[in-house]
Amino acid sequence: MNSFLNKLSGLLCLLFIGGQLNAQISMNDVNLIDYSADPETYFDSTLSVFTDRGAWFGFSYPTKPEHYGGFVGPYLLAEKNGTWLGTNTCQLVIEDFTSKRVVDWSGFEMKTTSFRSHLIQMFESVEFRIIQTLMYTSTRSAILYTQVQNKTNRPKTLKFKWRFNPQLTNIKKLPQSFGMLYKSTTSNERVMIYGLDQFPYVNPRSEFPIQMTEMTIEPEEMAELHIGITVMFGGDDFADEEKIQKKVKMAFLDSLEAYQEEKNKISRRLQSKMDPAFLDSAFIRVLNKSLLTLQNNWRAGADLLKHDGLFPSYQDKSYHGFWAWDSWKHAVALSHIDSALAKDQVRAMYDYMDEDGFIPDCIFRDTTFEKHNFRNTKPPLSGWAIWEVYRQTGDLNFLTEMYPKLLKQHQWWYTFRDHDKDGLCEYGSQDGTLEAARWESGMDNAVRFDDTKMLSIGDTIFSMDQESVDLNSYLMQEKLLLSYMALSMKDTVNAKKMKDEASRLMDKIQKQFWDPSTGWFYDTKIDGKSFIKVMGCEGWSPLWTRTATKEQAEKVKESMMIPENFFGTVPFQSLSARDPKFQPKEGYWRGSVWLDQAYFGVRGLANYGFEKEAKKATMRLIRNAEGVTEKGEPIRETYHPQTGEGMDAKHFSWSAAHYILLLLNK
């Protein structure tokens, strides 16, 4: 008897007789994201697709019976910055010769279960139980594994076909002997759909390009079918992918079990490092959902992106690229998960560093859809990323590779963003616009920049007329990290030089940006003589970078923990609630909670021994942010500090990255 489904729990934890899939599955690792989709009415605001291994294509579950029999998609992330190829490009068609009819999907009930390693959907009628499993086998390929069980008490003679329903007008359909090829007319992307079973194919120009011979299935017996899906770019070799697919197909269930266990090992390893205060089911669920969010945003290097990295959010088409400070934050979290990907995320941005040390704000796979942004850079956090990767891996070769590049990038700030040459830098822009200078801060519309003006020295060197406490705190930290890196490479001369520079900068920050009358760090005008009295999240950056004195940290902590300032339902938003320009709803950097800055606040408190306050804030950031602990709800870009409402982009990578770091207490 063929392998058949022996038992199906409510969560579709499958046990197979003959090559059993019996992996230990945590309740917290199932159905973390709702992947249901109807491409005909599905808009970007609700988009959720499953991807893995850095693939540029994803799948969802169908919501209508006319789309049953296959996974919805693929959703092509390289086509027009994200679009569906069709409603269902691999839909099973069953001709039942026993009943002399084509099986009607409207007679089936559907159940789904998603894991971090694969998707499962089950369709059940009076006569059939159909299980479909989708797993990625490489960066470019996935396998759709289908099992059709005869539930009746008599044999069934069936013929299986696969229907293709592409809808894109800019995709050309080309015949291939193995199945079907769709080639984009706007990019070099090719979608290959092909049979992996040894059955003859009918005319590839027909509606059913992959058709199998008739087979008879005995009662309770199960037929097994395999379809390959490969999405390639110009230089990819399909023959290599086909070899991988056929190898996995030969022992699909064993491969699936091994891959699921690989994912589970990562989760268990991270759980073993979690703060004991967070070891309950809700917090473990957040950990796994965060891992899955990073996974779904992972893109392999392709075309103009030379290394792998993460999108900020695949759900938002304006975020289909790599951003500098997003990348540094992603890399820090990834250093605890996948060191190779963490290193590549750093390299991806440094690939575009120019000879002066300038790194662009963001880069894209295909500039036909979106141009690289060379108007500005982003805050200097790459040293943090490089050091954390080294701390987690001990890879001295990586440190040796990145150290001279980091040093050049660090020195760029003092050459091009220190207008008055006083050793304190300003945010600025390459084109002289205030808009790009605000972008360079990363806090695009922050209130502290409302009255800012631009200054210039020469045609391409432009700075704000204010010196920012966060920027200089980051630079102070980077000097210390460069010192540590130099020591690790036994370069004692440069280690001392950078340490001395850090000490001098620390002293300047403690004096110039500190207002003892309010107990807060503020930006100042460029002459350093007057504060820009906006109480924002930049004020605790000296705590995160260990730049503040103990007495200063104590005062900042007191202000941070006041509910009327920053300690609301979801704490540590970007602007004090007391500010007259506080705008928590749709305010972006004028009052929303951003997980990166909230994380800096939590770690800043912990750095100075305020563990109780840090723990209390972490609890609120996780428990009170809408949907974070719940299954099916996405992790958002920002949160409302008073109501906890999730806002802006869904499936946001740096939010997920910082949730992981908060749970690990790192």
N, C-alpha and C positions, 0 to 999 in steps of 0.2 A: 504494500500500500504506500502511496506517496506520502510525503510529510503532510500532516494536516493539523488544523487548529484543535487543540485538546481542551483548552480552557480560556475563557475571556473574562477578566474581572471588569468591574465598572470603570476602571482606569485603563483598560486595554493593556495591562501588563501581560504579555503573551508568553505562553509556554508551548514549545513545539516538540512533538514526538519525532525523533530522528533529527539530530542537529538542533538541540533545544536552545531557544533564546530564553535564558533564565537569569539575566543580569539583576543584581540588587539595585532596585530603583527606589530612590527616596521620594516620598510624597511631595517634597519641596522641589523636585526636579521635573515636574510634569505640568503641562499646560500653563507655563509661566506667562506666555504672550498669546493673545487671541489672534490667530492668523486667518480668520474667516474673511473672504473677499468676494466681491462681485465686480469684476472689471468694467461692466457696462455702466455702473452707477457709482463706482468707487473712486473717491477723490483723495488727493494727497493728504488732506487733513486727517484722514483715518487710515492711511496706508500702513499695513503690517505684512511683511514677507519674511520667510525663513531662508537664510543663506548660511553657508559654512565654508571653511577652508579658503576664505578670501575670494569666493566666486563673485562674478559680476552679474549674476542672475539669481532670482529667487522665486519661491512658490508660496501659494496660500491654499486654504481649503475652500471648496465651492460652497455657495449658499443656496443655489437653486438646483432642483432635480435635473434640469436640462444640462447642467454642467457636471453632474455626478459621473463617476467612472474614471476620474483622473484628477490630478492637482491643478489648480488654477495657475496659469502662467505658461512660460516663465515671464517674470517681470524683469525686463532688460535694463540694468542700471547704467549701461554705457550708451543706450539709445535715447537721444533727446534728454539726457540727464534723468532717465527713468521713465519707462512706459511698458505697458503690457504687450507682449507679442500677440496674445489672443485670450479668449475666455478659457480655453482648455485645449492645449495643443497635443495632448496625449490622452485622448478619451477612449476608453474601452468600449467596443461594440461586440455584443454577444448574439450570435445567431443560434437559436435553439431549434435544432432539426427535430427533436423529439416532439416539441409543441408546435413546430412550424411557425415560428415567429421570431422577431427581434426583441430581445429583452428590454422592457420599458423601465427606465430609471425612476420614473415617478412612483413605482411600487416599492421603493426601498426606503428604509430608515437609515440615517447616517449618524455615526459617532466618530469623534476624533480625539486623538491624544498626541501632544507634541512633546518632544524631548529636546535636549540640547544637541543630541547626536542625530536625530531623525524625526520624521513625521509619520504618523499612522492614521489612516482613515478606514472605517469599516462600514460597508453598505450591506444591509440585511433585508431579505424579503422572505416570503414563505418557502421559496425554492432554493435560494442561493445565499451564501455568506461570502462576501468579497472583501478581502483585506488588501490594502495598498500601503506600501512602505516606501518612503523616499529618503535616500541617504546620498550625501555627496561623497564621491570617491576621490576627488582631486579638486584643485582650484578651478578647473575647467569643466568638470563632469559630475553628473549625478545619475543614479540608477532608480528607476521606478519598478519596484518588485510587486507583482500582483499575484494573489492567491484566490482562486475561485473554488469554493466548496459546494458540492451538491448536497443539499439538505433533504432531498426527497428520498423515498424508499425504492426508487427505480433508477436504472442507468440513464444518463443524459448524454446525447450526442451534440456537441457544440463546435462552433467555429468562432475563433476570436479574431477581431480586426482592431486596428487603432485609427481613430479619426483625428484629423488635424484641422484645427479651426483658427488659423491665423487671421488677424484683423488689421494689422498695420499696413498702411498703403505704401510706406517707404521700405518694405521688405520684399525682395524678389524671391519667388519660389522656384527652385531649380531641382530637376530630377536627379536622384542618385540611386545607384543600384541597392544600397543598403538601407534606404529609408527616405528621408527628406532633408533638404538643405534650404535654409532661409538666410539670405544675405542682405545685410543692411545696405541701402543706397546712400546713407549719410555718414557712415563710419565703416571701419574695416572689420566689423563684428560679423561672425557667422554662427548660426544656430543649427546644430546637427541633431536630428532625432532619428534613431535607428533601432532595429531589433537586435537583441543579443542571443535569442534562441535559434536553434538550428531548424528553421522552417523556411520553405520557399516564399518569396515575395511576389506579389502581383505587380502589375504595371505601376511604376512609381508616380505616374502622372494622374492616377486615379484618386478618388476621394479617400480611399483607404490604402495608403502606400505600404503598410506592413500588414500582411494577412497570413494567418497560420492555417495549416491543414486541419481538417476535422479531427476531433478526438472524442472519445467516449469516457465519461467520468462516472464511476460507480458511486452508489450511495455513500455519503460521508467522505468520499475521496476528494482530493484537492489538486487542481491543476496549478502549475507555477509558470508565470510569464515574466519576462524581463525586457524593459525598454531602456535604452541609453539616451541621455540628453547631454550634449556637449556644446558649450559656447566658447568660441575661439576668437582670437585676434589675429592680425596679419601673419605674424611669424610662427604661430602655433602649428604643431604637427598632429593631425588627427590620428595617425597610426599609433602614436605614443599613448594617446588617450584611450583608444580602442583596446590596446593591450591591458591597460589598467582595468578597464571596465570588464573585460572578459575574465580576468583573473579574479576579481571580486565576485562576479556572477557565479563562478564555479562553487563558491562557498559563501554565499551571501549572508546567511544567518550567522555563521561563525564570524565573518568580518564585521557585521553589525554589532554583535555582542562584544567583540574586542574593542571596537571604536567607542561604544557606549561606556565601557569600563574605563577607557582612556579619559573620557570626559569626567566620569565620576571620580577618578583618582585626583584630578585637579581640584575638584570641589572638596573632596575629603582632606586634601593637603592644606587647602586654605582654611577650612573649618578648624583644623588642628592649630592654626595660628591665630584664630579669632580671639578677641577679648572675651573671657569667660562670661562677662555680663551680657553678651549678645548671643549666647548659645541656646536660643530657643527657635522654634520652627519658623516664626515670622522673620527673624533676622537671617536665618539660613536661606529662606526663600528669596530675600533681598539679594544676598550674595549670588545665588544662582541666576536670578533674573538679570543682575548686573553683568555677569559673565556672558549671558546670552545676548544682551544688548551690544556688548563689544563684539561678539562673534558676528552678529548680523550686520554690523557696520564695517567689518574687515574687508578690505579690497587688496587683491594681489597687485603687484606692480604691473602696469600695462601702459603702452604707448609713452606718454610724457611723464608718467609716474614711474620712476625707476626702481623703487622699492615698495614693499608692502606697507600699509598703514590703515588707519581708520577714518571713515567719514565722521564728521560730527553727528550727522543724522541722515540716514538714507530716505527718511520720510519727507524731508524738506529738500526740494530740488536745488535750492540755492546753497546747500551744504554738501554737494557731491564733489568734494575735493579734500585736500589736506590743508589744515591751518597750522601756523607755527606754534602758538602757545597751546592750542588743543593737542597738538602732537606731543609736546613735552609732557603734558599731564597724562595723556594716554600711555606714554612710554613708562611712566613711573608705576602705574597700576599694572601694566603688562609685564613689568619686570618680575612680578610675583606669579605670573600665569604662564607666559610664553616668552622666554628671554630672546629667542631669535626674532620674533615679531617686534618686541620692544626695541631691539637694536635697529631693525629696519625702519621703524616709525621715526626714529631719530635721523637715520641716514636720509630718509625720503626728503626732509626739508633741507638738510645740509647739501644735498645734491644741487640745490639752486643758490647756494651762497656765492656771491660774486667775489672778485679779487680783493675788494676792500673789507669784506666781512659782513656785508649786508645780506640778510635772509628775508625773502619776500613774505608778505602776510599769508598768502595762500597760493596753492598750485593745483592744477587740474589735469586729468588724463587727456582731455581733448579740448583745446582752446577754441574750437569752432563753436562750442556751446557756452563756454565761460573762459574769460581771460585770466591768466595769472595776475595777481595784484602786486605790482612792484611800487605802488605809491607809498607804502609804509611797511614796517616790520611789525613785530609783536614783542611784548615784554620779555626780558632775558631770563628765561626759565630752563633753557636747554642744559645748562650746567647741572641743575638739580636732576634732570632726567638722566643725563650721562652718569652722574655719580651713583644714582640709585640702581641703575642697571649694573654698574660695576659692583656695587655692594651685594647685590643679589646673586651675581654670577661669578665674581672673582676673575673675570676675563680681562687680563692685562692687555691683551692684543687689542681689544675694543677700546680700552682707555687710551692706549698709545695712538690708535687711529684717530680718535676724536679730539684729544687734548689740543693739538696745534690749531685745529679748526675752531674749537671753542675759544681759545685764546684770541684768535683773530676776530671772532664775532664779538667778544667782550671788549676788545680795544676799539672796535668800530664805534661804540657808543661815545667814547671820549673824543674821538676824532670828528664825528658828525652830529653829535647831540649834546655837546657841552658848549653852549653859545658863548658864555662869558669866561670859559676856561677856569672855573673855580673848583673843579673836581666833583661837581654835582650836575647830573645830566637832566635833560628835559625830553619829553616826548615831542616828536616832530613828524615831518613827512618829506617825501622825496619831491613832491610836486608843489609844495608850499601851501597846500590847502589845510584849513583847520579840520575839515571833515576827515581827511586821511590821518591827521595827527591824533584825532580822537580815536580813530580805529587803532592806531598804533598802541594806545594805552590798553586796548582790549575792552574798555568801558565806554562804548561808542557815544552814548548820550548822557554821560554822568553829569550831575549838576555842577560839580567842581570846575567843569570846562565851559560853563555858560557865558562867562565874560572874558574868556581867553582870547588873546591875539597872537599872531604869528610874527616871528622875527627871522631874519635871514642873514647869512654870511655867504656871499657868492650865489651862483645860479641854482645850485642843487642842495644846499645845506640850510634846512629850515627847522626851527625849533619853536615850541610854545614859549610864551613869556612867563612861564611858571615852572618851578622845579617840583617834581612829584615825589612824595615820600615812598610810595610803593616801588617806583622805578629804582630809586637809589638803594632801597632796602634789598631788592632783588640783586642789584649789582654788588652790594656788600657781601651777600651770601655767596654769590658766584666767585668772588675773590677768594673767600675761604675754601670753597670747593676746588678751585684751581690750585690752591695751596695743598690741599689733601691729595689731589691727583698727582701733583709734582712729587710729593713725598712718596707716593706709591710707586712712582717710576724712578725713585732715588735721585731726583733732581732737587737737591737741598737749596741751591741758590735761588731758583724761581719759587720754591715753596716759601722761603723767608720773605722774598719780595712781595708776593701776593698776600701773605699774612700781614705784613706791615701796612700795605695799602688798605686792607680790610679794616685794620685797627683805626687808621686815620679817617676812613669814611664813616665808620661806626660813630666816632666822636662827633663828626659834622652832623650826622642825622639826629643824634640825641640832642644836639643843641639847636639846630636851625628849625626842625620841623615840630618840635615839642612845645605845646602851649600849656604851661603849668596852671594857668587860671581855669582851664576847662578840663585838664587831664586827658588830652587827646593829641594825636599826631595829625597835622594838616599839611597839605601842599602850601608852598609859599610863592610869592611873586619872585621873579628871577633874581632880584637883588637880595633876596633872603630876609628882607626887613618887615614884611607884612604877611600875615596868614590869609589863606583863602578859607574862610571859616565855614566849610561844609563838612559836617561829620559823616563820613562815609566809610565803607569797608576798608579802604586803603589805610585807614588809621590803625588797624591791627596788623598790618604787614610787618612792622618792626618786631612784633612778638613772634610771628611765624619764622622770620629769618634770624631770630635771637639777637636783634640789634638794640632793643630797648634795655634800659637799666631795670633792675628789679622794682624800684620804686615807680618808674614809669609804667611798667607792666601792670602793677597793682592798680593804678588809676584807670588804665584802659580797661582792665577786667571789670572794674566797678561799673563803668559806663556801658560796657557790652551786656552786662547781666540785668540792666534796668529794662523792664518790659516796654516802657514808653520810648526807649531808644532802639534796642536791637533784639531783645529777648522775648519775642512774641510766640505765637503758636508754632511757627517754623522760624527758628532764630537765625540771626546774623545776615540780614538782608543787606543790600548794597548801599542803603541810605537810611539814616536815622528817621524813625517815624515822627520825630518832633520837627523835622525840617519842613518849612512851609511848602516846598516843592515835592514832598514825598508823594509818590504815585505808584502804589503797589500793584494795581491792575493795569496791565499793558504799559507799564512804565519802563520796562526793560532794565536799564541800569539806574533808574530813578526810584528804586524801592523794591524790586523783585529779589527773591532769594536765589542766588547762584551757588551751586554746590561747591565750586572751586573756592570761592571766597569764604563761604561758610566753613569749609574744611580748613582753610588757612587760619580762620578764627579759632576753631576747636584745637588745632595743633599748637597754635600760638599760646593758648591758655595752658595746655599740657606742658609746653616747653618751660614755663615758669612755675610749675608745680601746682597749678590750679586744676587738678585732676577731677575733683568733684564737679566743678562747673563744666569742664570739657565733656564728661560723661553725660551730664544732664542735657547739654546741648545736642549731643549725638543722638540720644534717645528721641528728642523732639524732631530732629531732622529726618529721622527714619519713620517714626510712628505717626507723625502728624502731617507729613507730606502726602497729598492725595494719591491713593492707589499704589504707593511704593511697596507696601507689604502684601498687597493683594494679588492674586493670580489674575492674569488677563489684562491688567492695566499697565500701560507703558511708563517708563521712567522719562520724566519731562526735562526740558531745558531749564525752566525756572519754576518757582513756586511762590504763591501769595503768602507773605509772612503772617498775615492775620487769620486767613481762612484756610490756608493749606492747599488751595486750588492749584492744580498743575497747569502751567501756561507755556506758550510758545512751542517749539518743536518737540515731537515725541521721539522716543528711543534715542535719547541724547547721550553720546559717548562719554563726555567728561563728567556728567552727573553720575553715570554708572561707575566710572573709574574712581571718583572720589567716595562713592558709597563703599566700594571695596576697601579703599584705604582707611575709611572711618571704622569699618568692621574689623580690620586687621590692627587698628590702633597704630598705624604707621605714619 
